[in-house]
Amino acid sequence: TFTQGVTASWLDDGGRLLYLLGQDGVLGMFDLADPAHPVGLGTVGGMGTVIQSAAASPDGRTLLASDLGVPSLWAVGARPPEATRLARLPRHDGPLNTAVFSPDGRLLALGWQDGTTEVWDVTDRSHPRRQAVLAPAGRPAVLSAAFSPEGHTLATGTDDAQARLWDLTDPTHPYQTAGLSGHGGAVRAVVFSPDGGSLATGSTDRSVVLWDVADRAAPVRTAVFTGHRNLIRAVGFSPDG
């Protein structure tokens, strides 16, 4: 039971353990050995007062949770349920809107309301190191972010109706490769296809745009999906694309 709703949910890398993080800072864990009959493993609290955003590492064992704008890295375990704070990251003047780990779990991108995107090396979970700060002209609020499958490209969606592609081959010297203009409202969702050749963007204009991003410097809009009756907050691809 969560008193303020659920902020994030994710599976461990084996797909057997389900984690639910409540806005009240309570972490719940479930065994899905029989998906039709989940077994509760218990809860652990104390992870914050109001969790505004969160992201889990690919193996599901490290969590980034932002409590009232203060992001922390946590180690989570399920037998018994436990959560151990590993590090606190600096806060900004505004809230943290989005966070995402790279596919190999070594990088962490944080998108802030003040228009900056931070890239952190979290190889050493207890001693994260900031690698770069991305700040496009005008510094529109960063609302969504996603790494490409190989981890060398970061896509961000912002409240100026734009999506942007950033080259992170060298995380200490990132650069923007392209801007994607295809929406009439803020871009609240971005996601790469499993092969990395396509990007889907979802917006408050109630549309989803599909892009061919095989050439990172010259994205091509290939389809627009309309008919939604409300804004788009999340978009996903099936595992086979």
Secondary structure, DSSP 8 states (H G I E B T S, - for coil): --TT-EEEEEE-TTS-EEEEEETTS-EEEEE-SSTTS-EEEEEE--S-SSEEEEEE-TTSSEEEEEETTEEEEEEEEETTEEEEEEEE----SS-EEEEEE-TTSSEEEEEETTS-EEEEE-SSTTS-EEEEEE--TT---EEEEEE-TTSSEEEEEETTSEEEEEE-SSTTS-EEEEEEE--SS-EEEEEE-TTSSEEEEEETTS-EEEEE-SSTTS-EEEEEE---SS--------TT-
